[in-house]
Amino acid sequence: AQLREKLLRMDTLNPEHVARVNRAEAEFWSRSAGERIADSTEILGFECGGSQWVLENCFPCGTIEKPSLADIDYLEELKRVIESEGIAAASPIEQRWTSRSTSPMSPAYSENSGDIFSWVG
């Protein structure tokens, strides 16, 4: 994580440099793959790779029975913009899904229990 931070600081706004760092990190994780059996608190806690400058978006993407595919469309458009604008986007871009929330303050709030939401950041 510290090495990744140092590498990114060298040329933070250069898309080619950031892409090289992203590829090196992907290769590191690829070579680190394996299996391990342990308590979930030991496995799920990991170093995220340094500072996290994240803007997370949450949006509805249909229901469990009928997904709208808005989540796929969003990521395809995000990738297109990053590439066409030459944005230096550090990886990974995380995408996850949740069911609706019953909290009115949540961006995933819905009265429909079947609604699903995508979070991208």
Helices and strands as residue ranges (DSSP letters): H 2-10, H 15-31, H 40-43, E 57-63, H 70-85, E 95-99, E 115-120
